[in-house]
Amino acid sequence: MVIKTLSRSIREYKLQSALTPLFMVGEVVLECFIPLIMAHLIDSIEAKAMTPVVRFGVILLGMAAVSLLCGTLSGRFAARAATGFARNLRRDLFYKVQDLSFGNIDKFSSAGLVTRLTTDVTNVQNAYMMLIRMAVRFPIMLVTALVMSFTIHVKMTLIFLCIAPVLAAGLALLIWKVYPMFDKVFKKYDELNDSVQENIKGMRVVKTYVREEHEKKKFERSAEEIRKTFTKAERIIALDNPLLWFCVFTAMLLISTLGAVIVVRSFGGYAGDTPVWGELSTGDIASLFTYIGQIFSSLMMLAMVLVMIIMATASARRIAEVLNEQVEITSPENAVTEVENGDVDFCGVDFKYSASAETDALSGIELHIKSGETVGIIGGTGSGKSSLVQMIPRLYDAHKGQVKVGGRDVKEYDLRALRDSVAMVLQKNLLFSGTVAENLRWGDKNATDEQIKEAASLACADEFVSAFPDKYDTYIEQGGSNVSGGQKQRLTIARALLKKPRILILDDSTSAVDTRTDALIRKAFREKIPGTTKIIIAQRIASVQEADRIVVMDNGRIDAVGTHDELIASNAIYREVYDSQNRDGGEE
Amino acid sequence: MPRKEAQQDKPHVLGRLLRYLFAHYKGKLIVVLICILVASAIHVSASVFLQIIIDDCITPALKAGLTAGDMLPGLLKIAGIMGGAFAVAVIAVFVHTQLMAIVAHRFLKQIREDMFNNMQSLPIKYFDTHKHGDIMSCYTNDVDAILQLATQCIPAIVCAAIMIIAFLCVMLYYSVWLTLIVLGSSVIMVLVTRFVGGKSSRNFIRQQKAIAKTEGYIEEMMNGQKVVKVFCHESEAARDFDKLNDELFDCADKANGFANILGPIMGNIGNLLYVVLAFAGGAMMLGNVFNVSVFGVKPLEVGMIVSFLAMSRSFSNNVMQMAQTVNSVVQASAGAGRVFALLDERPEPDKGYVTLVHATEDENGNLTESEERTGRWAWRHPHSADGSVTYTEVKGRITLDNVDFAYEPEKPVLHGVSVFAEPGQRVAFVGSTGAGKTTVTNLINRFYDIADGKIRYDGININKIRKSDLRRSLGMVLQDTNLFTGTVRENIRYGRLDATDAEVEAAARLAGAHDFISHLPSGYDTVLKSDGANLSQGQRQLLSIARAAVADTPVMIMDEATSSIDTRTEAIVQEGCNRLMQGRTVFIIAHRLSTVRSADVIMVLEHGRIIERGNHEKLIAEKGKYYQLYTGAFELD
């Protein structure tokens, strides 16, 4: 399942992915034949026959050339296949994320998506390269070397077959013991790094309370804990080396002594009458010596490669999870592509963020807004204000009831058409790295400089942007860290205005703007875009009190709807908020 | 970034790393080295054993027409020696790998601790001028690099070097001519590695940059994904991503490609060498060319050529190993250089000698030092002139006298700022973005040192007070509330480590945090993860107020939070602040003006100067800048 999903991203690199193991086979087989020819060469030298020496030498050179060719091609193709696969995987993930709805994104979280696109893809890339190169190389090498030694001498090869399982079993035992330990260590390691990060961020707090020593002790404790576990794991895994050497040496010892006996039996004093053990030459012993290293080290490498591939499966699973995610919200077929007017209707809407959520974020919402109306929304944290407005551009779908825009159910529209007509300034507003103009052009990529300036002045942003030395070409740092909170909010409003929307939604978007500017923006809305429906969520009563109607939200329900004066007179929540702001706020 | 040291010479980094290692683990490392030597020597001698068996047992036996049984005693003797040597080698390998595992992690812990400890002593300036991500990568990537360097690269180089020398000696013992051929091919190998490996590392470095760029973009887009959707900007985002992604692919492809072909090329140079040696050896033997070895001139024997050929393979393998390791050393030493740069950062200097002590009155009513917590504090002021000690009670009188300050010498931030805060007074700083309000908080606690003027605490110049004691006498509620992984109780107790549970709870009540804490799943024992991500902004602020309350300092600095929280929570936070400010000297950095009205003195800052001062009524009546700010005509930070 996971493999099937991921393998779809190989695409144009199928050829390279197939050729890599093919050439790898060639390289390995030659690598194993080369010692055989070398043995012949040695035998020829021993026989002091120069002609065969030259012949075998030339063959050897030819094989080396082919081996070089195979090796280089396989290495080259492997790099192309693995990095290309990674590129496709990253692209597929990124494109998939673009299709995901808000609900899907909430499920994975931004940080989770970043990890998948970065670390996880890199892990899969490395594992893939391992898979097409090393996972082919070592088994073939093992098998070829075994076959080769069989052709030299069957009985001697049995020595390998006896010792190899010892090594394999030993390695399996080590890995089996160590695997859970490493798992634990890496978790602890993450924790340690988190705490360092916390310290760097909170250094002012540490220094304020003079907690340097306290932090050092805390750090020492966790560093020591990691050291202990890690050392334990490493010491176990470090046993692989002596184990390998033990096997190699045992094989060497047996082969050289037994080999000597066999050689003498084959060609020695009573040669001819005791060929029971088969024939063996000195050159053959030398060849077998070469295979010892090949067989055991490829066995060990194979074990390591397998472990690494297994460790990457967690990453692969996480990636597949996103690629296989069912997109919750899509455009319907024969979608409506034109939003007629700015009417918004909520007809008996219930909503919760996930099917398993215990409580509804919204329930029984009945609200009808006419085109061109200005509606304010007031309510405490978690009262459902943001959830309510996010249903209008279909960022989330209602579970029950209907949300209508321009007289039609939002589900009938093409998503792009709907969202182009509904401009929303999110509470967590963000600017992207790039110039001011580039950021504003998100609203309309074909906007002229005049249109940009016009939108900016509507949002009261032109004044300060023009005061920057580079004006609209001023570079905004990632996350908009080089403009103040109020400036950021005004720019995000300008960006939304450039869409020339039918419906404009401000989700607490003027909280950091001073009251005078806030009033100016509202005045501009009233005068310059009278036909646009304006929905304004705010904490400050002042921001909504001139609205045609104000909606008071409480606990996912509409508590009251009315004008400022009506609500002051009749609604307890509204009055409480109003009083609290005018008692100590003094912003009025 | 001020990372000059990262560019320090590679040999320097390597040398320093070796010194660091040997300074701490001398004994163990010497044992490791000896074990490596022994194991390597025995490994090399394996082919010598084979040759001895061939030359001393097989060949004479065949010549003399002996049976296997006749040869056996001699053979077993050699096999016995061989077995013994091999056993020693396995033990040596075991010892050095075990020791290395132990040393590696001690070393890792040590270097982490050294980094962390030094980091704790650095001035705030360091953290303000270095990207947090860059400091962090010292603890993650760079430490990994240094570990790899210390535990893999260095032993591998040492090992390969020893093997190379050992093989070289044995080869010279056999034949000088053939050895010269081997050396010639080694030169080619080194050159090839430098060429191909160099191309590979250059691309790896390019790849590193491309990764950083792509990851930065990914992070920005994933965090702004909702904005992307609201603006239907998906296809544009994807297009920009494709560009970065293709660039990354290009570097990765080249880097890995070159790295992958290095092995086959080197291996086949080894094969080529083998053939050349066989030809040369065969020709010498057949041509009866006199072989020159270190022990003089003697004819070349078959067994010698056989051994020599086997050795040439091992030799070229080791040269290959060495070349590749040196390549990765280049990559790793950049990381090691950054770790050393962090270790070399100078700690924050402190020449203060006035200390904070518990105070009590002796029988004569004079202030004196007490061993136990009395709730009263005094400054202990030793005078070097006559060796006497005077005590001044900590009251919380802070004066700033004509203070100038600049973060960078050419850009002054504060000019001639004078403030007189009597014990118990509230002083508020007001001003638009960039006026220098927050800077004031950095000066009183000496996060930064002033350029000119004086700051006095209870009449003592704060330069004379030991930094840790000065800070212990100042509470801070900062704009960004930073919490630590741990329980709610631990986070509040951060203010004063010896506070009892009752005191922690009392502080939480004072801050108005007790209500929400009691509603958390495990109350005060609820574990906060990653900077309190599971709490709302308002709740985090309440915890930071509680933390300051438990510290119970005579002077408080409150930097108001700018982020918007809903009106009800804000009212709770406000009440908490008010209770906390009771009876203390308080400096308020006002961002929202709601706390300002009750202040005793309001300082209006503009471009680093105090332009208006007085209480609320007075300033409103003046109809100056404060009036404009207050009526909302100007934006606060």
HADDOCK unambig.tbl for C-alpha pairs under 7 A between the chains (distance, minus, plus):
assign (segid A and resid 42 and name CA) (segid B and resid 306 and name CA) 6.40 0.50 0.50
assign (segid A and resid 45 and name CA) (segid B and resid 282 and name CA) 5.85 0.50 0.50
assign (segid A and resid 45 and name CA) (segid B and resid 302 and name CA) 6.92 0.50 0.50
assign (segid A and resid 46 and name CA) (segid B and resid 302 and name CA) 5.52 0.50 0.50
assign (segid A and resid 48 and name CA) (segid B and resid 286 and name CA) 6.65 0.50 0.50
assign (segid A and resid 57 and name CA) (segid B and resid 275 and name CA) 5.59 0.50 0.50
assign (segid A and resid 60 and name CA) (segid B and resid 275 and name CA) 6.98 0.50 0.50
assign (segid A and resid 61 and name CA) (segid B and resid 272 and name CA) 6.41 0.50 0.50
assign (segid A and resid 64 and name CA) (segid B and resid 268 and name CA) 5.69 0.50 0.50
assign (segid A and resid 64 and name CA) (segid B and resid 271 and name CA) 6.36 0.50 0.50
assign (segid A and resid 68 and name CA) (segid B and resid 264 and name CA) 5.73 0.50 0.50
assign (segid A and resid 68 and name CA) (segid B and resid 265 and name CA) 6.11 0.50 0.50
assign (segid A and resid 68 and name CA) (segid B and resid 268 and name CA) 6.10 0.50 0.50
assign (segid A and resid 71 and name CA) (segid B and resid 261 and name CA) 6.76 0.50 0.50
assign (segid A and resid 71 and name CA) (segid B and resid 264 and name CA) 5.16 0.50 0.50
assign (segid A and resid 72 and name CA) (segid B and resid 261 and name CA) 4.87 0.50 0.50
assign (segid A and resid 72 and name CA) (segid B and resid 264 and name CA) 6.22 0.50 0.50
assign (segid A and resid 75 and name CA) (segid B and resid 257 and name CA) 6.19 0.50 0.50
assign (segid A and resid 75 and name CA) (segid B and resid 260 and name CA) 4.67 0.50 0.50
assign (segid A and resid 75 and name CA) (segid B and resid 261 and name CA) 5.29 0.50 0.50
assign (segid A and resid 76 and name CA) (segid B and resid 257 and name CA) 4.78 0.50 0.50
assign (segid A and resid 76 and name CA) (segid B and resid 260 and name CA) 6.65 0.50 0.50
assign (segid A and resid 76 and name CA) (segid B and resid 261 and name CA) 6.68 0.50 0.50
assign (segid A and resid 79 and name CA) (segid B and resid 253 and name CA) 5.43 0.50 0.50
assign (segid A and resid 79 and name CA) (segid B and resid 256 and name CA) 5.25 0.50 0.50
assign (segid A and resid 79 and name CA) (segid B and resid 257 and name CA) 4.93 0.50 0.50
assign (segid A and resid 80 and name CA) (segid B and resid 253 and name CA) 5.39 0.50 0.50
assign (segid A and resid 83 and name CA) (segid B and resid 249 and name CA) 5.96 0.50 0.50
assign (segid A and resid 83 and name CA) (segid B and resid 252 and name CA) 6.21 0.50 0.50
assign (segid A and resid 83 and name CA) (segid B and resid 253 and name CA) 5.66 0.50 0.50
assign (segid A and resid 84 and name CA) (segid B and resid 249 and name CA) 6.47 0.50 0.50
assign (segid A and resid 87 and name CA) (segid B and resid 245 and name CA) 6.39 0.50 0.50
assign (segid A and resid 87 and name CA) (segid B and resid 249 and name CA) 6.03 0.50 0.50
assign (segid A and resid 91 and name CA) (segid B and resid 242 and name CA) 6.96 0.50 0.50
assign (segid A and resid 95 and name CA) (segid B and resid 238 and name CA) 6.42 0.50 0.50
assign (segid A and resid 98 and name CA) (segid B and resid 234 and name CA) 5.47 0.50 0.50
assign (segid A and resid 102 and name CA) (segid B and resid 226 and name CA) 6.82 0.50 0.50
assign (segid A and resid 110 and name CA) (segid B and resid 222 and name CA) 5.24 0.50 0.50
assign (segid A and resid 110 and name CA) (segid B and resid 223 and name CA) 5.48 0.50 0.50
assign (segid A and resid 113 and name CA) (segid B and resid 222 and name CA) 6.86 0.50 0.50
assign (segid A and resid 114 and name CA) (segid B and resid 218 and name CA) 6.43 0.50 0.50
assign (segid A and resid 114 and name CA) (segid B and resid 219 and name CA) 5.89 0.50 0.50
assign (segid A and resid 114 and name CA) (segid B and resid 222 and name CA) 6.57 0.50 0.50
assign (segid A and resid 118 and name CA) (segid B and resid 215 and name CA) 6.62 0.50 0.50
assign (segid A and resid 197 and name CA) (segid B and resid 136 and name CA) 6.46 0.50 0.50
assign (segid A and resid 198 and name CA) (segid B and resid 484 and name CA) 6.51 0.50 0.50
assign (segid A and resid 198 and name CA) (segid B and resid 531 and name CA) 6.85 0.50 0.50
assign (segid A and resid 200 and name CA) (segid B and resid 132 and name CA) 6.69 0.50 0.50
assign (segid A and resid 202 and name CA) (segid B and resid 482 and name CA) 5.31 0.50 0.50
assign (segid A and resid 208 and name CA) (segid B and resid 471 and name CA) 5.50 0.50 0.50
assign (segid A and resid 208 and name CA) (segid B and resid 476 and name CA) 6.74 0.50 0.50
assign (segid A and resid 209 and name CA) (segid B and resid 471 and name CA) 6.55 0.50 0.50
assign (segid A and resid 209 and name CA) (segid B and resid 472 and name CA) 5.94 0.50 0.50
assign (segid A and resid 209 and name CA) (segid B and resid 495 and name CA) 6.10 0.50 0.50
assign (segid A and resid 210 and name CA) (segid B and resid 468 and name CA) 5.75 0.50 0.50
assign (segid A and resid 210 and name CA) (segid B and resid 471 and name CA) 6.57 0.50 0.50
assign (segid A and resid 210 and name CA) (segid B and resid 472 and name CA) 6.38 0.50 0.50
assign (segid A and resid 212 and name CA) (segid B and resid 120 and name CA) 5.71 0.50 0.50
assign (segid A and resid 216 and name CA) (segid B and resid 117 and name CA) 6.11 0.50 0.50
assign (segid A and resid 220 and name CA) (segid B and resid 113 and name CA) 6.54 0.50 0.50
assign (segid A and resid 223 and name CA) (segid B and resid 109 and name CA) 5.89 0.50 0.50
assign (segid A and resid 224 and name CA) (segid B and resid 109 and name CA) 6.80 0.50 0.50
assign (segid A and resid 227 and name CA) (segid B and resid 105 and name CA) 5.59 0.50 0.50
assign (segid A and resid 227 and name CA) (segid B and resid 106 and name CA) 6.71 0.50 0.50
assign (segid A and resid 227 and name CA) (segid B and resid 109 and name CA) 6.37 0.50 0.50
assign (segid A and resid 231 and name CA) (segid B and resid 101 and name CA) 6.12 0.50 0.50
assign (segid A and resid 231 and name CA) (segid B and resid 102 and name CA) 5.79 0.50 0.50
assign (segid A and resid 231 and name CA) (segid B and resid 105 and name CA) 6.05 0.50 0.50
assign (segid A and resid 234 and name CA) (segid B and resid 101 and name CA) 5.73 0.50 0.50
assign (segid A and resid 235 and name CA) (segid B and resid 98 and name CA) 5.58 0.50 0.50
assign (segid A and resid 235 and name CA) (segid B and resid 101 and name CA) 5.72 0.50 0.50
assign (segid A and resid 238 and name CA) (segid B and resid 97 and name CA) 5.78 0.50 0.50
assign (segid A and resid 238 and name CA) (segid B and resid 98 and name CA) 6.35 0.50 0.50
assign (segid A and resid 239 and name CA) (segid B and resid 94 and name CA) 6.81 0.50 0.50
assign (segid A and resid 242 and name CA) (segid B and resid 90 and name CA) 5.41 0.50 0.50
assign (segid A and resid 242 and name CA) (segid B and resid 93 and name CA) 5.48 0.50 0.50
assign (segid A and resid 242 and name CA) (segid B and resid 94 and name CA) 5.13 0.50 0.50
assign (segid A and resid 245 and name CA) (segid B and resid 90 and name CA) 6.09 0.50 0.50
assign (segid A and resid 246 and name CA) (segid B and resid 90 and name CA) 5.92 0.50 0.50
assign (segid A and resid 249 and name CA) (segid B and resid 86 and name CA) 6.14 0.50 0.50
assign (segid A and resid 253 and name CA) (segid B and resid 79 and name CA) 6.74 0.50 0.50
assign (segid A and resid 253 and name CA) (segid B and resid 83 and name CA) 6.69 0.50 0.50
assign (segid A and resid 256 and name CA) (segid B and resid 50 and name CA) 6.49 0.50 0.50
assign (segid A and resid 257 and name CA) (segid B and resid 75 and name CA) 6.77 0.50 0.50
assign (segid A and resid 257 and name CA) (segid B and resid 79 and name CA) 6.53 0.50 0.50
assign (segid A and resid 260 and name CA) (segid B and resid 58 and name CA) 6.04 0.50 0.50
assign (segid A and resid 261 and name CA) (segid B and resid 68 and name CA) 5.33 0.50 0.50
assign (segid A and resid 264 and name CA) (segid B and resid 58 and name CA) 6.29 0.50 0.50
assign (segid A and resid 264 and name CA) (segid B and resid 61 and name CA) 6.77 0.50 0.50
assign (segid A and resid 264 and name CA) (segid B and resid 62 and name CA) 6.28 0.50 0.50
assign (segid A and resid 264 and name CA) (segid B and resid 67 and name CA) 6.49 0.50 0.50
assign (segid A and resid 264 and name CA) (segid B and resid 68 and name CA) 5.45 0.50 0.50
assign (segid A and resid 265 and name CA) (segid B and resid 67 and name CA) 6.53 0.50 0.50
assign (segid A and resid 265 and name CA) (segid B and resid 68 and name CA) 5.68 0.50 0.50
assign (segid A and resid 267 and name CA) (segid B and resid 62 and name CA) 6.54 0.50 0.50
assign (segid A and resid 268 and name CA) (segid B and resid 61 and name CA) 6.56 0.50 0.50
assign (segid A and resid 268 and name CA) (segid B and resid 62 and name CA) 4.80 0.50 0.50
assign (segid A and resid 268 and name CA) (segid B and resid 65 and name CA) 5.08 0.50 0.50
assign (segid A and resid 268 and name CA) (segid B and resid 66 and name CA) 5.80 0.50 0.50
assign (segid A and resid 268 and name CA) (segid B and resid 67 and name CA) 5.77 0.50 0.50
assign (segid A and resid 269 and name CA) (segid B and resid 62 and name CA) 6.91 0.50 0.50
assign (segid A and resid 269 and name CA) (segid B and resid 65 and name CA) 3.78 0.50 0.50
assign (segid A and resid 269 and name CA) (segid B and resid 66 and name CA) 4.57 0.50 0.50
assign (segid A and resid 269 and name CA) (segid B and resid 67 and name CA) 4.94 0.50 0.50
assign (segid A and resid 270 and name CA) (segid B and resid 67 and name CA) 6.25 0.50 0.50
assign (segid A and resid 282 and name CA) (segid B and resid 54 and name CA) 6.96 0.50 0.50
assign (segid A and resid 380 and name CA) (segid B and resid 566 and name CA) 5.95 0.50 0.50
assign (segid A and resid 381 and name CA) (segid B and resid 566 and name CA) 6.15 0.50 0.50
assign (segid A and resid 416 and name CA) (segid B and resid 232 and name CA) 6.13 0.50 0.50
assign (segid A and resid 419 and name CA) (segid B and resid 230 and name CA) 6.26 0.50 0.50
assign (segid A and resid 419 and name CA) (segid B and resid 231 and name CA) 6.93 0.50 0.50
assign (segid A and resid 419 and name CA) (segid B and resid 232 and name CA) 6.83 0.50 0.50
assign (segid A and resid 420 and name CA) (segid B and resid 231 and name CA) 6.90 0.50 0.50
assign (segid A and resid 424 and name CA) (segid B and resid 230 and name CA) 6.63 0.50 0.50
assign (segid A and resid 430 and name CA) (segid B and resid 224 and name CA) 6.43 0.50 0.50
assign (segid A and resid 442 and name CA) (segid B and resid 231 and name CA) 6.68 0.50 0.50
assign (segid A and resid 443 and name CA) (segid B and resid 231 and name CA) 6.42 0.50 0.50
assign (segid A and resid 484 and name CA) (segid B and resid 637 and name CA) 6.71 0.50 0.50
assign (segid A and resid 511 and name CA) (segid B and resid 564 and name CA) 6.54 0.50 0.50
assign (segid A and resid 513 and name CA) (segid B and resid 635 and name CA) 6.51 0.50 0.50
assign (segid A and resid 514 and name CA) (segid B and resid 632 and name CA) 5.45 0.50 0.50
assign (segid A and resid 514 and name CA) (segid B and resid 633 and name CA) 6.97 0.50 0.50
assign (segid A and resid 514 and name CA) (segid B and resid 634 and name CA) 6.30 0.50 0.50
assign (segid A and resid 514 and name CA) (segid B and resid 635 and name CA) 4.78 0.50 0.50
assign (segid A and resid 515 and name CA) (segid B and resid 632 and name CA) 5.02 0.50 0.50
assign (segid A and resid 516 and name CA) (segid B and resid 632 and name CA) 5.31 0.50 0.50
assign (segid A and resid 516 and name CA) (segid B and resid 633 and name CA) 5.28 0.50 0.50
assign (segid A and resid 539 and name CA) (segid B and resid 566 and name CA) 6.17 0.50 0.50
assign (segid A and resid 539 and name CA) (segid B and resid 567 and name CA) 6.61 0.50 0.50
assign (segid A and resid 577 and name CA) (segid B and resid 567 and name CA) 6.83 0.50 0.50
assign (segid A and resid 584 and name CA) (segid B and resid 594 and name CA) 6.21 0.50 0.50
assign (segid A and resid 585 and name CA) (segid B and resid 594 and name CA) 5.13 0.50 0.50
assign (segid A and resid 586 and name CA) (segid B and resid 594 and name CA) 6.93 0.50 0.50
assign (segid A and resid 587 and name CA) (segid B and resid 631 and name CA) 6.87 0.50 0.50
